[in-house]
Structure formats: C-alpha cells, structure tokens
Amino acid sequence: MTPPIRVDAWAKVNLFLHVTGKRPDGYHLLDSLVVFAGIGDTVEAVPGDRLTLTVSGPTAPLLDTLNDDNIVLKAAQKLADACGVQARAHLALTKRLPVAAGIGGGSADAAAALRALMELWQVAPSAPDLHDLALSLGADVPVCLRGAPTRMYGIGDKLEAAPALPPAWLVLVNPRIGLSTPAVFKARQGCFRDALPVTISPVDAAQLAAELRRRDNDLSAAAQSLVPEITQALSLLDATPGCLLARMSGSGATCFGLYADPASAQQAADQILAHRPGWWCHAAPMLSTP
Ligand code: C5P
C-alpha cells in the first residue's frame, strides 16, 4: 500500500490586521502581515473509490463535519472539477486547532487538501487558476496555500512576500469559544485605517514587536465586545514574562503573544494554562522562513 500523502495545515496568525475599506459586495479590504505557527492540523490523502473524509484529533468534536458544507470536501470537489478528474480519494483530517478561531483552521485544512490532492491526482492547475479556486473557498485560503510570511491585502486575495522576519516564538490562546467571522465584521465600528505594510526586515523579535506596536488588529474591539474572554486572554498574555506583544489574530477569538525565545514561550503557555485549565493554549515557533 502506498503511504498517505501528508500535508501540514499550520495555524495562520495575523500579526496585525488593518481594515482599510469596504467593497460594494460587503467584503472588507484589509492590510495584514500573516505568518504561520508551527502547530496545526494535518491532512492525509490516499486513493479511494469515491471522495470520503474522516476527522479525528483533539478538536475534532468541535467540527460540524461530514456534510457537503465541509470546506475540505468542497476543496477536493472543486479541484477535481477544475482539472477534469474524478473526485476519488480518502482524506483524513487530524484536527488540533480550535474551530472558528481566527487562525485559519478551516482555510488551512482546505489549502492542505488542495496540496495533497494535487500530488495524489498528479494535477497542477495554473497558478492563477489555483489562486482563484482557493479564493472561491474563502478569503484566507490563498494565503494558507502560500504558507509563508506574507503581506496580504485586498480582501485577502492580494499576496506579496513579507520582508525577512527574525526568529520568534508565539503563544496561541483561545478560550474555546467559537466566533463567527461575519458577526465580527458586522459588529466592527469606527472608520477605515490606512494600509501600513512592514517594509523593513526587523533584526530580532523585539524590533518586530516595536513595528507591530505601531499597528493593531482593527477587529479586536468588535470581537472583544462579543467574547469578553478575549480581553482576559490578552491580559494573561501581557502578564507573562518575556511577552513582547499581545494581540488578537484574524477575527478572533485566538490571541497570540510574541516571544524572543522558546523557553519564555513555553513558560508563558504553562502559566496561562495554570490560570485557565479549560482553555486551548500552545507555544509554537513562528515559521519565519518559507
Ligand atoms: O471568505 P470567508 O468565508 O472567509 O469570509 C467569511 C465572511 O467574513 C464573509 O462572508 C464576510 O462577511 C467577512 N469577510 C469580510 N471581508 C473579508 C473577509 C471576510 O467582510 N476580507
């Protein structure tokens, strides 16, 4: 039996996120620096008679799965249609990331499924076709497909390589409360902000934090109004030794702390779990290089 094709679906972290405008169709224009953390879900693909998906892993029970609405199955079907092949594969998703959490879990899973199935089916849509296919699945899918530090703008469809980033470690904290992205965008108040891309290459994590302090997550206030635990998560992160910056990722509720070394990050994660044993909290390296 051939071994499964295995692709990691790393957690996506918006180091900052400015809302710069709104399109007539209701989608918001964003400016964001996106990185990936070395913790994530896994997608495995093996040949099958038809398209099937099984889900396991610690956060699998949170997923309302196994219907046609599932983004992994949608991604597989769209890829098969685009390439004129039969959608035949067995996909196994191992869920470790919280669901509806602002760290792109579903989007990363869809991107990983596309990568795994392109290999299994030996198909390769052109780069623009693949980009459009990914975007049709969700605004965060193209950046997850890229899987490297990226300046993301437009509605999430415009991607550019980020400047080189220094080694850094992240602590991700989620109160295990799912948050709907449309609800957060709807609750957002205030005007639009200018794009402010990071153009320098910070020499270390401290300089990266200094750059990020000049920016913010413009969805944070709205998300905190819906889930007050986000405010607690940010305070808990801020209070940990070595935390250079604490912010929310995406539309929440996951928050991250930025650290200069892995020991500080791990201690911070342990400290937060001691205070909030029921929460989801992990330390992970920031994947600084592609
Ligand atoms: O594309 P995705 O399914 O991730 O988006 C979910 C919802 O989030 C959209 O229907 C929209 O309400 C909101 N959204 C937005 N602007 C973006 C991305 C998402 O308003 N750039």
py3Dmol code that shows the C-alpha trace and the ligand (Angstrom):
import py3Dmol

protein = """\
ATOM      1  CA  MET A   1       0.000   0.000   0.000  1.00  0.00           C
ATOM      2  CA  THR A   2       1.349   3.441  -0.868  1.00  0.00           C
ATOM      3  CA  PRO A   3       1.915   5.639   2.166  1.00  0.00           C
ATOM      4  CA  PRO A   4      -0.526   8.541   2.600  1.00  0.00           C
ATOM      5  CA  ILE A   5       0.380  11.947   1.253  1.00  0.00           C
ATOM      6  CA  ARG A   6       0.588  14.082   4.358  1.00  0.00           C
ATOM      7  CA  VAL A   7       0.379  17.885   4.375  1.00  0.00           C
ATOM      8  CA  ASP A   8       0.516  20.168   7.427  1.00  0.00           C
ATOM      9  CA  ALA A   9      -2.139  22.832   7.841  1.00  0.00           C
ATOM     10  CA  TRP A  10      -0.293  25.319  10.031  1.00  0.00           C
ATOM     11  CA  ALA A  11      -2.123  27.887  12.131  1.00  0.00           C
ATOM     12  CA  LYS A  12      -2.337  31.261  10.380  1.00  0.00           C
ATOM     13  CA  VAL A  13      -1.584  34.285  12.547  1.00  0.00           C
ATOM     14  CA  ASN A  14      -2.351  37.884  11.561  1.00  0.00           C
ATOM     15  CA  LEU A  15       0.468  39.793  13.291  1.00  0.00           C
ATOM     16  CA  PHE A  16      -1.566  42.916  12.543  1.00  0.00           C
ATOM     17  CA  LEU A  17      -4.765  43.496  10.602  1.00  0.00           C
ATOM     18  CA  HIS A  18      -5.973  46.885   9.412  1.00  0.00           C
ATOM     19  CA  VAL A  19      -9.419  47.271   7.879  1.00  0.00           C
ATOM     20  CA  THR A  20      -8.839  49.774   5.081  1.00  0.00           C
ATOM     21  CA  GLY A  21     -12.217  49.875   3.325  1.00  0.00           C
ATOM     22  CA  LYS A  22     -15.344  48.014   2.261  1.00  0.00           C
ATOM     23  CA  ARG A  23     -16.396  46.820  -1.167  1.00  0.00           C
ATOM     24  CA  PRO A  24     -19.927  47.215  -2.518  1.00  0.00           C
ATOM     25  CA  ASP A  25     -20.419  43.426  -2.109  1.00  0.00           C
ATOM     26  CA  GLY A  26     -19.849  43.740   1.646  1.00  0.00           C
ATOM     27  CA  TYR A  27     -16.345  42.249   1.772  1.00  0.00           C
ATOM     28  CA  HIS A  28     -13.799  44.340   3.647  1.00  0.00           C
ATOM     29  CA  LEU A  29     -10.457  45.489   2.335  1.00  0.00           C
ATOM     30  CA  LEU A  30      -7.640  44.527   4.629  1.00  0.00           C
ATOM     31  CA  ASP A  31      -3.942  45.086   5.115  1.00  0.00           C
ATOM     32  CA  SER A  32      -2.250  42.374   7.152  1.00  0.00           C
ATOM     33  CA  LEU A  33       1.038  40.681   7.904  1.00  0.00           C
ATOM     34  CA  VAL A  34       0.348  36.952   8.004  1.00  0.00           C
ATOM     35  CA  VAL A  35       2.696  34.339   9.427  1.00  0.00           C
ATOM     36  CA  PHE A  36       2.298  30.680  10.283  1.00  0.00           C
ATOM     37  CA  ALA A  37       2.917  28.989  13.619  1.00  0.00           C
ATOM     38  CA  GLY A  38       4.424  25.529  13.896  1.00  0.00           C
ATOM     39  CA  ILE A  39       1.245  23.983  15.238  1.00  0.00           C
ATOM     40  CA  GLY A  40      -1.594  22.846  13.077  1.00  0.00           C
ATOM     41  CA  ASP A  41      -3.928  20.258  11.670  1.00  0.00           C
ATOM     42  CA  THR A  42      -2.815  17.531   9.287  1.00  0.00           C
ATOM     43  CA  VAL A  43      -4.440  16.335   6.082  1.00  0.00           C
ATOM     44  CA  GLU A  44      -3.633  12.900   4.675  1.00  0.00           C
ATOM     45  CA  ALA A  45      -4.771  11.655   1.286  1.00  0.00           C
ATOM     46  CA  VAL A  46      -4.850   8.094  -0.066  1.00  0.00           C
ATOM     47  CA  PRO A  47      -6.517   6.693  -3.184  1.00  0.00           C
ATOM     48  CA  GLY A  48     -10.195   5.796  -2.770  1.00  0.00           C
ATOM     49  CA  ASP A  49     -13.210   4.692  -4.842  1.00  0.00           C
ATOM     50  CA  ARG A  50     -15.014   7.933  -4.092  1.00  0.00           C
ATOM     51  CA  LEU A  51     -14.452  11.051  -2.026  1.00  0.00           C
ATOM     52  CA  THR A  52     -14.565  10.454   1.711  1.00  0.00           C
ATOM     53  CA  LEU A  53     -13.365  12.332   4.781  1.00  0.00           C
ATOM     54  CA  THR A  54     -12.723  11.178   8.304  1.00  0.00           C
ATOM     55  CA  VAL A  55     -11.897  13.584  11.108  1.00  0.00           C
ATOM     56  CA  SER A  56     -10.054  12.792  14.317  1.00  0.00           C
ATOM     57  CA  GLY A  57      -7.881  14.660  16.793  1.00  0.00           C
ATOM     58  CA  PRO A  58      -8.388  16.672  19.975  1.00  0.00           C
ATOM     59  CA  THR A  59     -10.559  19.415  18.439  1.00  0.00           C
ATOM     60  CA  ALA A  60     -12.458  17.163  16.005  1.00  0.00           C
ATOM     61  CA  PRO A  61     -15.598  17.136  18.197  1.00  0.00           C
ATOM     62  CA  LEU A  62     -15.906  20.901  17.637  1.00  0.00           C
ATOM     63  CA  LEU A  63     -16.256  20.451  13.915  1.00  0.00           C
ATOM     64  CA  ASP A  64     -19.683  20.237  12.408  1.00  0.00           C
ATOM     65  CA  THR A  65     -18.423  17.868   9.751  1.00  0.00           C
ATOM     66  CA  LEU A  66     -19.070  15.374   7.154  1.00  0.00           C
ATOM     67  CA  ASN A  67     -21.625  17.170   5.090  1.00  0.00           C
ATOM     68  CA  ASP A  68     -21.094  18.793   1.724  1.00  0.00           C
ATOM     69  CA  ASP A  69     -20.570  22.077   3.506  1.00  0.00           C
ATOM     70  CA  ASN A  70     -17.240  20.904   4.828  1.00  0.00           C
ATOM     71  CA  ILE A  71     -14.539  23.103   3.338  1.00  0.00           C
ATOM     72  CA  VAL A  72     -12.119  20.173   2.838  1.00  0.00           C
ATOM     73  CA  LEU A  73     -14.663  18.230   0.774  1.00  0.00           C
ATOM     74  CA  LYS A  74     -15.566  21.399  -1.135  1.00  0.00           C
ATOM     75  CA  ALA A  75     -11.886  21.999  -1.907  1.00  0.00           C
ATOM     76  CA  ALA A  76     -11.477  18.444  -3.186  1.00  0.00           C
ATOM     77  CA  GLN A  77     -14.567  18.592  -5.403  1.00  0.00           C
ATOM     78  CA  LYS A  78     -13.607  21.984  -6.845  1.00  0.00           C
ATOM     79  CA  LEU A  79     -10.091  20.777  -7.630  1.00  0.00           C
ATOM     80  CA  ALA A  80     -11.430  17.667  -9.356  1.00  0.00           C
ATOM     81  CA  ASP A  81     -13.913  19.744 -11.400  1.00  0.00           C
ATOM     82  CA  ALA A  82     -11.242  22.289 -12.361  1.00  0.00           C
ATOM     83  CA  CYS A  83      -8.857  19.554 -13.526  1.00  0.00           C
ATOM     84  CA  GLY A  84     -11.428  17.278 -15.170  1.00  0.00           C
ATOM     85  CA  VAL A  85     -10.660  14.289 -12.930  1.00  0.00           C
ATOM     86  CA  GLN A  86     -12.932  12.119 -10.794  1.00  0.00           C
ATOM     87  CA  ALA A  87     -13.012  13.187  -7.147  1.00  0.00           C
ATOM     88  CA  ARG A  88     -11.747   9.916  -5.749  1.00  0.00           C
ATOM     89  CA  ALA A  89      -9.712   9.905  -2.551  1.00  0.00           C
ATOM     90  CA  HIS A  90      -9.925   9.172   1.091  1.00  0.00           C
ATOM     91  CA  LEU A  91      -8.962  12.192   3.155  1.00  0.00           C
ATOM     92  CA  ALA A  92      -8.108  12.009   6.846  1.00  0.00           C
ATOM     93  CA  LEU A  93      -8.073  15.265   8.772  1.00  0.00           C
ATOM     94  CA  THR A  94      -6.428  15.412  12.185  1.00  0.00           C
ATOM     95  CA  LYS A  95      -7.781  18.487  13.977  1.00  0.00           C
ATOM     96  CA  ARG A  96      -5.648  20.123  16.619  1.00  0.00           C
ATOM     97  CA  LEU A  97      -6.602  23.764  16.064  1.00  0.00           C
ATOM     98  CA  PRO A  98      -9.737  25.275  17.559  1.00  0.00           C
ATOM     99  CA  VAL A  99     -12.597  25.865  15.146  1.00  0.00           C
ATOM    100  CA  ALA A 100     -13.920  29.342  14.155  1.00  0.00           C
ATOM    101  CA  ALA A 101     -10.914  30.796  15.916  1.00  0.00           C
ATOM    102  CA  GLY A 102      -9.249  33.420  13.702  1.00  0.00           C
ATOM    103  CA  ILE A 103      -6.229  31.241  12.949  1.00  0.00           C
ATOM    104  CA  GLY A 104      -7.470  29.917   9.646  1.00  0.00           C
ATOM    105  CA  GLY A 105      -8.106  26.334  10.709  1.00  0.00           C
ATOM    106  CA  GLY A 106     -10.666  25.569   8.008  1.00  0.00           C
ATOM    107  CA  SER A 107      -8.795  27.611   5.409  1.00  0.00           C
ATOM    108  CA  ALA A 108      -5.503  25.884   6.228  1.00  0.00           C
ATOM    109  CA  ASP A 109      -7.243  22.491   6.028  1.00  0.00           C
ATOM    110  CA  ALA A 110      -8.672  23.363   2.604  1.00  0.00           C
ATOM    111  CA  ALA A 111      -5.266  24.553   1.373  1.00  0.00           C
ATOM    112  CA  ALA A 112      -3.592  21.388   2.682  1.00  0.00           C
ATOM    113  CA  ALA A 113      -6.250  19.229   0.987  1.00  0.00           C
ATOM    114  CA  LEU A 114      -5.598  21.005  -2.323  1.00  0.00           C
ATOM    115  CA  ARG A 115      -1.849  20.382  -1.988  1.00  0.00           C
ATOM    116  CA  ALA A 116      -2.313  16.726  -1.019  1.00  0.00           C
ATOM    117  CA  LEU A 117      -4.776  16.025  -3.833  1.00  0.00           C
ATOM    118  CA  MET A 118      -2.699  17.784  -6.486  1.00  0.00           C
ATOM    119  CA  GLU A 119       0.014  15.287  -5.609  1.00  0.00           C
ATOM    120  CA  LEU A 120      -2.294  12.277  -5.354  1.00  0.00           C
ATOM    121  CA  TRP A 121      -4.092  13.023  -8.625  1.00  0.00           C
ATOM    122  CA  GLN A 122      -0.969  14.351 -10.324  1.00  0.00           C
ATOM    123  CA  VAL A 123      -2.749  17.524 -11.411  1.00  0.00           C
ATOM    124  CA  ALA A 124      -1.392  21.050 -11.437  1.00  0.00           C
ATOM    125  CA  PRO A 125      -3.756  23.913 -12.221  1.00  0.00           C
ATOM    126  CA  SER A 126      -2.008  27.069 -13.413  1.00  0.00           C
ATOM    127  CA  ALA A 127      -1.000  29.432 -10.607  1.00  0.00           C
ATOM    128  CA  PRO A 128      -3.828  31.929 -11.409  1.00  0.00           C
ATOM    129  CA  ASP A 129      -6.439  29.126 -11.639  1.00  0.00           C
ATOM    130  CA  LEU A 130      -5.273  27.672  -8.325  1.00  0.00           C
ATOM    131  CA  HIS A 131      -5.387  31.114  -6.720  1.00  0.00           C
ATOM    132  CA  ASP A 132      -8.962  31.692  -7.966  1.00  0.00           C
ATOM    133  CA  LEU A 133     -10.027  28.232  -6.839  1.00  0.00           C
ATOM    134  CA  ALA A 134      -8.556  28.882  -3.375  1.00  0.00           C
ATOM    135  CA  LEU A 135     -10.216  32.307  -3.154  1.00  0.00           C
ATOM    136  CA  SER A 136     -13.591  30.816  -4.100  1.00  0.00           C
ATOM    137  CA  LEU A 137     -13.284  28.632  -0.978  1.00  0.00           C
ATOM    138  CA  GLY A 138     -12.613  31.572   1.368  1.00  0.00           C
ATOM    139  CA  ALA A 139     -10.668  34.810   1.622  1.00  0.00           C
ATOM    140  CA  ASP A 140      -7.917  33.201   3.763  1.00  0.00           C
ATOM    141  CA  VAL A 141      -7.373  30.106   1.624  1.00  0.00           C
ATOM    142  CA  PRO A 142      -4.895  31.711  -0.848  1.00  0.00           C
ATOM    143  CA  VAL A 143      -2.574  32.843   1.955  1.00  0.00           C
ATOM    144  CA  CYS A 144      -2.798  29.420   3.602  1.00  0.00           C
ATOM    145  CA  LEU A 145      -1.901  27.819   0.285  1.00  0.00           C
ATOM    146  CA  ARG A 146       1.192  30.001   0.232  1.00  0.00           C
ATOM    147  CA  GLY A 147       2.088  29.013   3.794  1.00  0.00           C
ATOM    148  CA  ALA A 148       4.877  31.560   4.258  1.00  0.00           C
ATOM    149  CA  PRO A 149       5.126  35.041   5.815  1.00  0.00           C
ATOM    150  CA  THR A 150       3.028  37.228   3.544  1.00  0.00           C
ATOM    151  CA  ARG A 151       1.730  40.744   3.190  1.00  0.00           C
ATOM    152  CA  MET A 152      -1.951  40.184   2.498  1.00  0.00           C
ATOM    153  CA  TYR A 153      -4.217  42.936   1.182  1.00  0.00           C
ATOM    154  CA  GLY A 154      -7.337  43.403  -0.924  1.00  0.00           C
ATOM    155  CA  ILE A 155      -9.961  41.100   0.598  1.00  0.00           C
ATOM    156  CA  GLY A 156      -7.208  38.576   1.230  1.00  0.00           C
ATOM    157  CA  ASP A 157      -6.626  37.913  -2.449  1.00  0.00           C
ATOM    158  CA  LYS A 158      -3.568  40.095  -2.953  1.00  0.00           C
ATOM    159  CA  LEU A 159      -0.404  38.500  -1.640  1.00  0.00           C
ATOM    160  CA  GLU A 160       3.205  39.621  -1.572  1.00  0.00           C
ATOM    161  CA  ALA A 161       6.227  38.103   0.123  1.00  0.00           C
ATOM    162  CA  ALA A 162       6.755  39.696   3.544  1.00  0.00           C
ATOM    163  CA  PRO A 163      10.164  41.118   4.370  1.00  0.00           C
ATOM    164  CA  ALA A 164      12.527  38.634   6.045  1.00  0.00           C
ATOM    165  CA  LEU A 165      11.385  38.063   9.612  1.00  0.00           C
ATOM    166  CA  PRO A 166      13.554  37.201  12.616  1.00  0.00           C
ATOM    167  CA  PRO A 167      13.283  34.012  14.691  1.00  0.00           C
ATOM    168  CA  ALA A 168      10.382  34.397  17.135  1.00  0.00           C
ATOM    169  CA  TRP A 169       8.019  32.243  19.167  1.00  0.00           C
ATOM    170  CA  LEU A 170       4.276  32.525  19.606  1.00  0.00           C
ATOM    171  CA  VAL A 171       1.852  31.509  22.303  1.00  0.00           C
ATOM    172  CA  LEU A 172      -1.651  30.991  20.944  1.00  0.00           C
ATOM    173  CA  VAL A 173      -4.547  31.265  23.402  1.00  0.00           C
ATOM    174  CA  ASN A 174      -8.181  30.505  22.679  1.00  0.00           C
ATOM    175  CA  PRO A 175     -10.952  30.458  25.305  1.00  0.00           C
ATOM    176  CA  ARG A 176     -12.655  27.652  23.361  1.00  0.00           C
ATOM    177  CA  ILE A 177     -15.441  29.955  22.261  1.00  0.00           C
ATOM    178  CA  GLY A 178     -16.099  29.918  18.519  1.00  0.00           C
ATOM    179  CA  LEU A 179     -16.572  33.287  16.859  1.00  0.00           C
ATOM    180  CA  SER A 180     -18.275  33.850  13.515  1.00  0.00           C
ATOM    181  CA  THR A 181     -16.189  35.991  11.144  1.00  0.00           C
ATOM    182  CA  PRO A 182     -19.202  37.755   9.555  1.00  0.00           C
ATOM    183  CA  ALA A 183     -20.551  38.601  13.042  1.00  0.00           C
ATOM    184  CA  VAL A 184     -17.251  40.267  13.973  1.00  0.00           C
ATOM    185  CA  PHE A 185     -17.079  42.289  10.750  1.00  0.00           C
ATOM    186  CA  LYS A 186     -20.706  43.330  11.335  1.00  0.00           C
ATOM    187  CA  ALA A 187     -20.010  44.433  14.905  1.00  0.00           C
ATOM    188  CA  ARG A 188     -16.945  46.467  13.904  1.00  0.00           C
ATOM    189  CA  GLN A 189     -17.346  50.203  14.406  1.00  0.00           C
ATOM    190  CA  GLY A 190     -15.099  53.091  13.542  1.00  0.00           C
ATOM    191  CA  CYS A 191     -13.560  54.392  10.403  1.00  0.00           C
ATOM    192  CA  PHE A 192     -11.175  52.779   7.990  1.00  0.00           C
ATOM    193  CA  ARG A 193      -7.453  52.839   8.539  1.00  0.00           C
ATOM    194  CA  ASP A 194      -4.542  53.311   6.174  1.00  0.00           C
ATOM    195  CA  ALA A 195      -2.569  50.344   4.980  1.00  0.00           C
ATOM    196  CA  LEU A 196       0.759  50.266   6.800  1.00  0.00           C
ATOM    197  CA  PRO A 197       2.818  47.372   5.450  1.00  0.00           C
ATOM    198  CA  VAL A 198       6.010  46.418   7.269  1.00  0.00           C
ATOM    199  CA  THR A 199       8.774  47.360   4.862  1.00  0.00           C
ATOM    200  CA  ILE A 200      11.881  46.811   6.982  1.00  0.00           C
ATOM    201  CA  SER A 201      13.320  43.450   7.984  1.00  0.00           C
ATOM    202  CA  PRO A 202      13.319  43.510  11.799  1.00  0.00           C
ATOM    203  CA  VAL A 203      16.661  42.305  13.168  1.00  0.00           C
ATOM    204  CA  ASP A 204      15.102  40.493  16.112  1.00  0.00           C
ATOM    205  CA  ALA A 205      11.793  39.704  17.783  1.00  0.00           C
ATOM    206  CA  ALA A 206      11.970  42.916  19.860  1.00  0.00           C
ATOM    207  CA  GLN A 207      12.202  45.049  16.736  1.00  0.00           C
ATOM    208  CA  LEU A 208       9.374  43.086  15.139  1.00  0.00           C
ATOM    209  CA  ALA A 209       7.259  43.784  18.233  1.00  0.00           C
ATOM    210  CA  ALA A 210       8.141  47.502  18.019  1.00  0.00           C
ATOM    211  CA  GLU A 211       6.958  47.551  14.389  1.00  0.00           C
ATOM    212  CA  LEU A 212       3.734  45.746  15.302  1.00  0.00           C
ATOM    213  CA  ARG A 213       3.022  48.126  18.207  1.00  0.00           C
ATOM    214  CA  ARG A 214       2.517  50.865  15.594  1.00  0.00           C
ATOM    215  CA  ARG A 215      -0.231  48.721  14.099  1.00  0.00           C
ATOM    216  CA  ASP A 216      -3.243  46.881  15.506  1.00  0.00           C
ATOM    217  CA  ASN A 217      -5.955  44.374  14.861  1.00  0.00           C
ATOM    218  CA  ASP A 218      -8.931  46.511  13.821  1.00  0.00           C
ATOM    219  CA  LEU A 219     -11.344  43.643  14.537  1.00  0.00           C
ATOM    220  CA  SER A 220     -10.204  43.285  18.131  1.00  0.00           C
ATOM    221  CA  ALA A 221     -12.650  45.719  19.781  1.00  0.00           C
ATOM    222  CA  ALA A 222     -15.619  44.185  17.965  1.00  0.00           C
ATOM    223  CA  ALA A 223     -14.513  40.653  18.832  1.00  0.00           C
ATOM    224  CA  GLN A 224     -13.957  41.609  22.483  1.00  0.00           C
ATOM    225  CA  SER A 225     -17.472  43.044  22.633  1.00  0.00           C
ATOM    226  CA  LEU A 226     -18.820  39.652  21.515  1.00  0.00           C
ATOM    227  CA  VAL A 227     -16.436  37.470  23.558  1.00  0.00           C
ATOM    228  CA  PRO A 228     -15.122  39.269  26.679  1.00  0.00           C
ATOM    229  CA  GLU A 229     -12.747  36.351  27.349  1.00  0.00           C
ATOM    230  CA  ILE A 230     -10.562  37.793  24.562  1.00  0.00           C
ATOM    231  CA  THR A 231      -9.755  40.746  26.836  1.00  0.00           C
ATOM    232  CA  GLN A 232      -8.727  38.277  29.556  1.00  0.00           C
ATOM    233  CA  ALA A 233      -6.585  36.306  27.099  1.00  0.00           C
ATOM    234  CA  LEU A 234      -4.747  39.489  26.086  1.00  0.00           C
ATOM    235  CA  SER A 235      -4.173  40.480  29.745  1.00  0.00           C
ATOM    236  CA  LEU A 236      -2.942  36.980  30.637  1.00  0.00           C
ATOM    237  CA  LEU A 237      -0.502  37.022  27.706  1.00  0.00           C
ATOM    238  CA  ASP A 238       0.692  40.560  28.545  1.00  0.00           C
ATOM    239  CA  ALA A 239       1.431  39.486  32.114  1.00  0.00           C
ATOM    240  CA  THR A 240       3.729  36.609  31.130  1.00  0.00           C
ATOM    241  CA  PRO A 241       7.497  37.209  31.471  1.00  0.00           C
ATOM    242  CA  GLY A 242       9.114  37.913  28.123  1.00  0.00           C
ATOM    243  CA  CYS A 243       5.904  38.765  26.261  1.00  0.00           C
ATOM    244  CA  LEU A 244       6.922  41.402  23.695  1.00  0.00           C
ATOM    245  CA  LEU A 245       3.416  41.987  22.338  1.00  0.00           C
ATOM    246  CA  ALA A 246      -0.071  40.503  22.738  1.00  0.00           C
ATOM    247  CA  ARG A 247      -2.715  40.814  20.032  1.00  0.00           C
ATOM    248  CA  MET A 248      -5.700  39.013  18.565  1.00  0.00           C
ATOM    249  CA  SER A 249      -5.390  37.099  15.278  1.00  0.00           C
ATOM    250  CA  GLY A 250      -7.885  37.471  12.428  1.00  0.00           C
ATOM    251  CA  SER A 251     -11.458  37.873  13.609  1.00  0.00           C
ATOM    252  CA  GLY A 252     -10.657  36.067  16.886  1.00  0.00           C
ATOM    253  CA  ALA A 253     -11.066  34.713  19.369  1.00  0.00           C
ATOM    254  CA  THR A 254      -7.482  33.362  19.325  1.00  0.00           C
ATOM    255  CA  CYS A 255      -4.879  35.764  20.704  1.00  0.00           C
ATOM    256  CA  PHE A 256      -1.133  35.472  20.408  1.00  0.00           C
ATOM    257  CA  GLY A 257       1.857  36.575  22.428  1.00  0.00           C
ATOM    258  CA  LEU A 258       5.218  37.175  20.755  1.00  0.00           C
ATOM    259  CA  TYR A 259       8.426  35.967  22.479  1.00  0.00           C
ATOM    260  CA  ALA A 260      12.128  36.094  21.672  1.00  0.00           C
ATOM    261  CA  ASP A 261      12.951  32.541  22.784  1.00  0.00           C
ATOM    262  CA  PRO A 262      11.220  29.161  23.024  1.00  0.00           C
ATOM    263  CA  ALA A 263      11.680  28.758  26.801  1.00  0.00           C
ATOM    264  CA  SER A 264       9.816  32.022  27.548  1.00  0.00           C
ATOM    265  CA  ALA A 265       7.031  30.996  25.191  1.00  0.00           C
ATOM    266  CA  GLN A 266       6.639  27.566  26.777  1.00  0.00           C
ATOM    267  CA  GLN A 267       6.675  29.041  30.305  1.00  0.00           C
ATOM    268  CA  ALA A 268       4.039  31.556  29.263  1.00  0.00           C
ATOM    269  CA  ALA A 269       1.826  28.811  27.818  1.00  0.00           C
ATOM    270  CA  ASP A 270       2.204  26.785  31.037  1.00  0.00           C
ATOM    271  CA  GLN A 271       1.383  29.850  33.141  1.00  0.00           C
ATOM    272  CA  ILE A 272      -1.761  30.616  31.146  1.00  0.00           C
ATOM    273  CA  LEU A 273      -2.957  27.001  31.263  1.00  0.00           C
ATOM    274  CA  ALA A 274      -2.431  27.026  35.045  1.00  0.00           C
ATOM    275  CA  HIS A 275      -4.787  30.033  35.230  1.00  0.00           C
ATOM    276  CA  ARG A 276      -7.262  28.762  32.636  1.00  0.00           C
ATOM    277  CA  PRO A 277      -7.021  24.959  32.515  1.00  0.00           C
ATOM    278  CA  GLY A 278     -10.048  24.700  30.210  1.00  0.00           C
ATOM    279  CA  TRP A 279      -8.626  26.943  27.507  1.00  0.00           C
ATOM    280  CA  TRP A 280      -6.680  25.942  24.409  1.00  0.00           C
ATOM    281  CA  CYS A 281      -3.127  27.270  24.696  1.00  0.00           C
ATOM    282  CA  HIS A 282       0.056  26.275  22.862  1.00  0.00           C
ATOM    283  CA  ALA A 283       3.570  27.606  22.340  1.00  0.00           C
ATOM    284  CA  ALA A 284       4.977  27.243  18.819  1.00  0.00           C
ATOM    285  CA  PRO A 285       7.746  28.704  16.690  1.00  0.00           C
ATOM    286  CA  MET A 286       6.833  31.410  14.232  1.00  0.00           C
ATOM    287  CA  LEU A 287       7.694  29.871  10.863  1.00  0.00           C
ATOM    288  CA  SER A 288       9.863  32.778   9.732  1.00  0.00           C
ATOM    289  CA  THR A 289      11.136  31.245   6.525  1.00  0.00           C
ATOM    290  CA  PRO A 290       9.151  29.829   3.613  1.00  0.00           C
TER     291      PRO A 290
END
"""
ligand_1 = """\
21
C5P
O -14.233 34.376 2.771
P -14.649 33.880 4.105
O -15.647 32.766 4.018
O -13.518 33.554 4.984
O -15.373 35.095 4.799
C -16.397 34.949 5.756
C -17.129 36.268 5.924
O -16.265 37.218 6.555
C -17.576 36.930 4.656
O -18.834 36.463 4.233
C -17.653 38.395 5.072
O -18.831 38.649 5.819
C -16.495 38.516 6.040
N -15.267 38.995 5.378
C -15.178 40.315 5.012
N -14.049 40.768 4.401
C -13.002 39.932 4.149
C -13.073 38.576 4.536
C -14.225 38.134 5.144
O -16.104 41.112 5.235
N -11.925 40.415 3.563
"""
view = py3Dmol.view(width=600, height=400)
view.addModel(protein, "pdb")
view.setStyle({"model": 0}, {"cartoon": {"style": "trace"}})
view.addModel(ligand_1, "xyz")
view.setStyle({"model": 1}, {"stick": {}})
view.zoomTo()
view.show()
